[in-house]
């Protein structure tokens, strides 16, 4: 090979023959080769999301393609621009994230589990610290302390407050910081003997102070002392403070009593795990933002299995969108299960995916996967389809309705077909052995 680009062009041609045109153009074609030295290949992606998606789906194929092009083993390094951002730049990027109009009040799905925290955040954003009306009638909302488990929307509300204030009150200065970064920056300033610089940043010319994960400073005595004085300086001057935590102040171990008292003197608002209806609404809203059509059966499937984490609901929807695009197919329950299994640790997933069952039936009967999912009525195809429905029900215990949605059949048709197979198995020993073999192969593959 005369150049990096010739090598990569050859590798791309190899990949092009093995993936759909949609997947190739969307995920593989934009990749750039940036270096090839001592059997090490460096590839650059547009962003971290694309890098992670491609490595997960096509990492083995890419390595195989490059080896095919050069004729010897290589080690592939995957890169994205985020890999070269310094810690200081990451902190700045964090601040910019909170101006992202994706995380607004309009895009926050409100339900019984979060409506109080939402209303409190909206009130703060409309008149932070009572500074707009100069009546200080919202002073009892200062500080606003929002708490709840990870992934329930606390950071979304912080962003929404920032976005709303920045849009409506352009003269106001909003400062967001993660408590961990506050602590690290304070330590750095102590080492540089630059505490005046630190005080100027956090106590001067700030109208709204947003602090994420305040529980991080607990037990760090010097940091707590500094935050105590910063907090008092801002609140005493009518500046709005909003804090988030994974637990209420009384449950933050090692937090000094005087800080705990200051936090509890404001408004405490908790966020609980979302209800089923709220979870469905979150999935649908995220799909809408992605311009992604997803039917109710898949929405219900995801909402029934991810019950305690909004971030997981949104992440699963994003991944489902990516996989459906890669595979150039509509989102199905089987595809959703593939997405869910990567994020769920505390909920028992379906033992196997429907796709796996269909592939096993296809291999045993000689009927293609496409025909099993299709509408052809030839006897061998129809029988393979019935067997598939029976095994899906037997192995996954999905409802007839969900199975019907997956195969585009009415639930009564699914039930009838499954009953037919049950009767035929009792009379046809050959069919019974085939079904048992398929079920055994599926279950063995889980061990």
Secondary structure as UniProt FT lines:
FT   HELIX           4..16
FT   TURN            17..18
FT   HELIX           21..23
FT   HELIX           24..28
FT   TURN            29..30
FT   STRAND          32..37
FT   TURN            38..39
FT   STRAND          40..45
FT   HELIX           48..70
FT   STRAND          75..80
FT   HELIX           81..84
FT   HELIX           87..97
FT   TURN            98..99
FT   TURN            101..102
FT   TURN            106..107
FT   TURN            112..114
FT   HELIX           115..126
FT   HELIX           128..130
FT   TURN            131..133
FT   TURN            137..138
FT   HELIX           139..141
FT   STRAND          144..147
FT   TURN            150..151
FT   HELIX           154..168
FT   TURN            170..171
FT   STRAND          174..178
FT   HELIX           179..191
FT   TURN            192..193
FT   HELIX           195..203
FT   STRAND          208..212
FT   HELIX           214..217
FT   TURN            218..219
FT   HELIX           221..236
FT   TURN            237..238
FT   STRAND          240..245
FT   HELIX           249..251
FT   TURN            253..254
FT   HELIX           257..264
FT   STRAND          267..270
FT   HELIX           276..289
FT   TURN            290..291
FT   HELIX           296..305
FT   HELIX           310..327
FT   HELIX           333..340
FT   TURN            341..343
FT   HELIX           354..365
FT   HELIX           369..373
FT   HELIX           379..396
FT   HELIX           400..407
FT   HELIX           411..427
FT   HELIX           429..444
FT   TURN            445..446
//
